[in-house]
Amino acid sequence: MVLIWNSSWNDIKIFINYKRNNCVFMTGIEILNHNYQPNYEEPRGGAKTSSSTTTKVQVDTQNAEKKAADSYRRHLSRIKDSGIKWVRLEAADIEVVKYACTIGLNVIAIVKSQTAIYDSLGIKEIRYFPWNWGKIWGSYVEKKVEELSSIGVKVWQVDNELNHPGQNLLPSQNPRLAQDIVRIGANAIRNIDPTATITVNLNYSPPLIKARDFIMAYRFLRDIEGVPLHILGMDYYKGGWSAFCPGSPSEYAMDVENHHKLWSGDILIMETGFCTYPDNGSLHESQCDFMKSVFSSLDALIKKASWFKGVMWYEYSSKHWGFPCEDYFGLHYIDGLEEHKKLAWNEFLNLLRNYDASGKIFGVQYHLYP
């Protein structure tokens, strides 16, 4: 057993990595919100809430839910009406996924282990793997597949970028843990829907984030253990976020072919995109040029390689959640309206029409925003 302790008053991390019966288990705690200081005190006599306050909160909640529903319905309908056939969604946003299926969009539904743990524990200030995380995770996946496979979801993504330390600190440091997450998730999907297509994805942003060890770990699951993994999704941002992803989209074909040699199976570019921060006209033109370069590089693979399954663009509309660059990848501003589209939106639609006969997967990521 190895215990790593790195702590201060504002930053606490506890990781435990241990081996039993030839299986590696990892658990840990990371305090994410350093300013989070829960107040356990209540006024004497217990907390009191007036009926008027309760009513106002209920009304505000209902209004917010209606606004969100109006927003995603408008956006998803616009995606469908534009000729896009595929959309990538978080399975946790059940109503969003249901609406997308109802209007005829093909959905790649993402299930995440940390979302499962959050839902089980009712806390989001930390991310960790409790001792019974495998049971929590497997049950969560089975429940989502039961809810959504009957309405048309046939493609599932097991977790997201487990090799990315910013997204998944513990698994990114331990491919064996990532294997456990993927094994449990993929088998849970197969238990409920044996005909489902199952994908996993990895980020490739050298020199910071590499993928080889994880590709080989996932291939071991598929080839040796028989875990149902049908498509490897790769997330490429070379040239799309210059501060962290040096390189050029002209390298995409080479990267895809190299990763195909390692994976020896079907590959889909699950994410790619261009950051327009700080959202000025010249960067919108650069986003458009980036997109042209991506498809130019991949043209031969799209037309001739049966194992290359397509491209999912990140993303339909920008987030603006506060992180300076990642919040500006959208092909629209946050409201997703026609009048607030960027230049690359029409370019994307034109490119998709050119490749429509290929029968491959082309679409956009969509997040549910306020």
C-alpha positions in Angstrom: 0.0 0.0 0.0 1.3 3.4 -1.0 -0.1 6.5 0.7 0.7 9.9 -0.9 -0.2 12.9 1.2 0.1 16.4 -0.2 -1.7 18.9 2.0 -2.0 22.4 3.1 -5.0 24.3 4.5 -6.2 25.1 1.0 -5.2 21.9 -0.9 -5.7 18.4 0.3 -5.0 15.3 -1.7 -5.1 11.7 -0.4 -4.4 8.8 -2.8 -4.2 5.2 -1.9 -3.0 2.7 -4.5 -3.0 -1.0 -3.6 -3.0 -4.4 -5.2 -5.0 -7.5 -4.4 -5.5 -10.7 -6.3 -3.6 -9.3 -9.3 -6.0 -6.3 -9.5 -5.0 -2.7 -8.9 -7.4 -0.5 -6.9 -7.0 3.2 -6.3 -9.0 5.4 -4.1 -8.4 9.0 -3.1 -9.8 12.4 -2.2 -9.1 15.7 -3.8 -10.6 18.9 -2.5 -11.4 20.9 -5.6 -13.1 24.0 -4.3 -10.4 25.5 -2.0 -12.8 28.2 -0.8 -15.5 25.7 0.2 -16.2 26.1 3.9 -19.5 24.5 4.9 -21.3 26.1 7.8 -22.9 23.5 10.0 -24.4 26.0 12.4 -28.1 26.6 12.5 -30.1 29.3 14.3 -31.3 28.2 17.7 -34.6 26.4 17.4 -33.6 25.0 14.0 -33.5 26.5 10.5 -36.7 28.4 9.6 -37.8 29.1 6.1 -40.9 31.2 5.4 -43.6 29.9 3.0 -43.1 33.0 0.8 -39.4 32.2 0.5 -40.1 28.6 -0.4 -42.7 29.6 -3.0 -40.3 32.0 -4.6 -37.6 29.4 -4.8 -40.0 26.9 -6.4 -41.1 29.5 -9.0 -37.5 30.5 -9.7 -36.6 26.8 -10.2 -39.6 26.2 -12.5 -38.7 29.3 -14.6 -35.1 28.2 -14.9 -36.1 24.7 -15.9 -38.5 26.0 -18.5 -35.9 28.4 -19.9 -33.4 25.5 -20.1 -35.9 23.3 -21.9 -36.8 26.0 -24.4 -33.1 26.5 -25.0 -32.1 22.9 -25.7 -35.2 22.2 -27.8 -34.5 25.2 -29.9 -30.8 24.3 -30.3 -31.3 20.6 -31.0 -34.1 21.4 -33.5 -31.8 23.8 -35.3 -29.0 21.2 -35.4 -31.4 18.7 -36.9 -32.9 21.2 -39.4 -29.4 22.2 -40.5 -28.8 18.6 -41.8 -26.6 17.4 -39.0 -27.4 13.8 -38.1 -25.3 13.1 -35.0 -25.1 14.9 -31.7 -22.9 14.0 -28.6 -24.6 14.4 -25.3 -24.2 13.8 -21.6 -26.4 10.8 -20.6 -27.0 12.6 -17.3 -29.1 15.2 -19.2 -31.9 12.7 -19.6 -34.5 15.1 -21.0 -32.1 16.5 -23.5 -31.2 13.1 -24.8 -34.8 12.1 -25.0 -35.7 15.2 -27.0 -32.8 14.6 -29.4 -34.0 11.1 -30.1 -37.6 12.2 -30.4 -36.7 14.6 -33.3 -34.6 12.0 -35.1 -31.0 12.8 -34.1 -28.5 10.0 -33.6 -27.0 10.3 -30.2 -23.6 9.4 -28.7 -24.4 9.3 -25.0 -21.6 9.8 -22.5 -21.7 8.1 -19.1 -19.2 9.3 -16.6 -17.9 7.6 -13.5 -17.6 10.7 -11.5 -21.2 11.7 -12.3 -22.2 8.3 -10.9 -20.3 8.9 -7.7 -21.6 12.5 -7.4 -25.2 11.2 -7.7 -24.6 8.5 -5.1 -23.0 10.7 -2.5 -24.8 13.9 -3.2 -21.6 16.0 -3.1 -19.7 17.7 -5.9 -16.9 19.5 -4.0 -14.7 16.5 -4.2 -13.9 13.8 -6.7 -12.7 10.4 -5.6 -13.3 6.7 -5.8 -14.9 5.3 -2.6 -14.4 1.6 -1.7 -17.6 0.6 -3.5 -17.2 2.8 -6.5 -17.4 -0.2 -8.9 -20.9 -1.2 -7.8 -22.0 2.5 -7.9 -20.6 2.9 -11.4 -22.0 -0.3 -12.9 -25.5 0.3 -11.5 -25.5 3.9 -12.7 -24.5 2.8 -16.3 -27.2 0.0 -16.3 -29.8 2.5 -15.2 -28.9 5.0 -17.9 -28.9 2.3 -20.6 -32.3 1.0 -19.5 -33.7 4.6 -19.6 -32.3 5.6 -23.0 -31.8 2.5 -25.2 -35.5 2.0 -25.5 -35.9 5.4 -27.1 -33.1 5.0 -29.6 -29.7 5.5 -28.1 -27.4 2.9 -29.7 -24.0 4.4 -29.3 -22.4 4.9 -25.8 -19.2 6.5 -24.7 -17.7 5.1 -21.5 -16.4 8.0 -19.5 -14.4 10.8 -21.0 -10.6 11.4 -21.5 -9.4 9.2 -18.7 -5.9 10.0 -19.6 -6.4 13.8 -19.1 -5.1 14.9 -15.7 -7.2 18.0 -15.7 -10.4 16.0 -16.3 -9.5 12.8 -14.4 -6.6 13.1 -12.0 -6.5 9.6 -10.6 -7.1 7.5 -13.7 -4.7 9.6 -15.8 -1.9 8.6 -13.4 -2.9 4.9 -13.5 -4.0 3.1 -16.7 -5.0 0.1 -14.6 -7.6 2.2 -12.9 -8.8 3.5 -16.2 -9.1 -0.1 -17.4 -11.3 -0.9 -14.4 -13.6 2.0 -15.1 -13.9 1.1 -18.8 -14.3 -2.6 -18.1 -17.2 -2.1 -15.6 -18.9 0.5 -17.8 -18.7 -1.3 -21.1 -19.8 -4.6 -19.6 -22.7 -2.8 -17.9 -23.8 -1.5 -21.2 -23.6 -4.9 -22.8 -25.6 -6.4 -19.9 -28.6 -4.2 -20.8 -28.2 -3.8 -24.6 -26.0 -6.4 -26.2 -26.4 -4.7 -29.6 -25.1 -1.3 -28.5 -22.0 0.3 -30.1 -19.5 1.1 -27.3 -16.8 3.7 -27.6 -14.0 5.1 -25.4 -12.1 8.3 -26.0 -8.6 9.6 -25.2 -7.1 13.1 -25.4 -3.9 13.5 -27.5 -2.2 16.8 -26.9 1.6 16.1 -27.0 3.8 16.8 -25.3 1.5 17.3 -22.3 -0.9 14.5 -22.8 0.0 11.3 -24.6 -2.2 8.3 -25.4 -0.1 5.2 -26.3 -0.2 3.5 -22.9 -4.0 3.9 -22.6 -4.6 2.7 -26.2 -2.7 -0.4 -25.4 -4.5 -0.8 -22.1 -7.9 -0.6 -23.8 -6.8 -2.9 -26.6 -5.9 -5.5 -23.9 -9.4 -5.2 -22.5 -10.9 -5.8 -26.0 -8.6 -8.5 -27.3 -7.7 -10.4 -24.2 -10.6 -10.0 -21.8 -13.3 -9.7 -24.5 -14.7 -6.4 -23.2 -16.9 -4.9 -25.9 -15.1 -1.8 -27.2 -16.0 -1.1 -30.8 -14.6 2.3 -31.6 -11.7 4.3 -30.2 -12.5 8.0 -30.0 -9.5 10.4 -30.2 -9.6 14.0 -29.2 -7.3 16.1 -31.3 -6.7 19.9 -30.8 -3.4 20.5 -32.5 -3.4 24.1 -33.6 -6.8 24.6 -32.1 -5.6 25.8 -28.7 -2.1 27.1 -29.3 -1.2 27.6 -25.6 -1.6 23.9 -24.8 -1.8 22.1 -28.2 1.1 23.0 -30.5 1.1 21.6 -34.0 -1.2 21.8 -36.9 -4.5 20.1 -38.0 -2.6 19.1 -41.2 -1.0 16.4 -38.9 -4.4 14.8 -38.1 -4.3 12.1 -40.9 -0.9 11.0 -39.7 -2.0 10.9 -36.1 -5.1 8.9 -36.9 -3.1 6.4 -38.9 -0.5 6.0 -36.2 -3.2 5.5 -33.5 -5.0 3.0 -35.8 -1.8 0.9 -36.0 -1.8 0.8 -32.2 -5.5 0.2 -31.8 -6.0 -2.1 -34.8 -9.7 -1.2 -35.0 -12.2 1.5 -35.8 -11.4 5.1 -34.9 -13.5 8.2 -34.7 -12.3 11.7 -34.0 -14.6 12.3 -31.0 -13.5 15.9 -30.4 -11.7 18.6 -32.3 -12.2 22.3 -32.4 -10.7 25.8 -32.3 -10.7 28.3 -29.5 -11.8 31.8 -30.6 -10.9 33.5 -27.3 -11.2 36.5 -27.0 -13.9 36.2 -29.6 -12.9 38.7 -32.3 -13.4 38.6 -36.0 -9.9 37.5 -37.0 -10.1 34.5 -34.7 -13.5 33.6 -36.2 -11.7 33.5 -39.6 -9.0 31.4 -38.1 -11.6 28.9 -36.7 -12.9 28.6 -40.2 -9.5 28.0 -41.7 -8.7 25.5 -39.0 -11.8 23.5 -39.9 -11.0 23.5 -43.6 -7.5 22.2 -42.7 -8.9 19.4 -40.6 -11.1 18.1 -43.3 -8.5 18.6 -46.0 -6.1 16.4 -44.0 -8.7 13.8 -43.4 -10.2 13.8 -46.9 -8.6 10.5 -48.1 -9.4 8.7 -44.9 -13.0 9.8 -45.0 -13.4 8.5 -48.6 -11.3 5.4 -48.5 -10.6 4.0 -45.0 -13.5 1.9 -43.8 -12.1 1.9 -40.3 -12.1 5.7 -40.0 -15.6 6.5 -38.8 -15.9 10.3 -38.9 -15.6 13.5 -36.9 -17.5 15.0 -34.0 -17.0 18.8 -33.7 -16.5 20.5 -30.3 -18.9 22.2 -30.1 -22.3 23.7 -31.1 -22.3 26.8 -28.8 -19.7 28.2 -26.4 -20.0 27.6 -22.6 -18.7 30.7 -20.9 -18.5 29.0 -17.5 -15.5 31.0 -16.6 -12.4 29.1 -17.9 -10.9 31.6 -20.4 -10.2 29.5 -23.4 -12.2 26.3 -23.2 -15.3 28.4 -23.1 -14.9 29.7 -26.6 -14.9 26.6 -28.9 -18.5 27.0 -30.0 -19.6 27.4 -33.6 -22.1 29.9 -32.0 -22.1 32.2 -29.0 -23.7 30.8 -25.9 -27.3 31.5 -26.9 -26.9 29.4 -30.0 -29.0 31.7 -32.2 -28.8 32.0 -35.9 -27.8 35.6 -35.7 -25.0 34.7 -33.3 -23.3 32.0 -35.4 -19.6 32.2 -36.3 -18.2 31.9 -39.7 -17.3 28.2 -39.2 -20.9 27.1 -38.7 -21.8 27.5 -42.4 -18.4 26.0 -43.4 -19.2 23.0 -41.2 -22.6 22.5 -42.9 -21.1 22.8 -46.4 -18.4 20.2 -45.5 -20.9 17.8 -44.1 -23.0 18.0 -47.3 -19.8 17.1 -49.3 -19.3 14.0 -47.2 -22.9 13.0 -46.6 -22.7 10.1 -49.1 -19.8 8.5 -47.1 -22.3 7.3 -44.5 -19.9 8.2 -41.7 -20.5 9.9 -38.4 -20.4 13.7 -38.5 -21.9 15.9 -35.8 -21.4 18.2 -32.9 -21.1 18.1 -29.1 -23.9 19.9 -27.3 -23.9 20.9 -23.7 -27.0 21.9 -21.7 -26.4 25.5 -20.6 -28.3 27.9 -18.4 
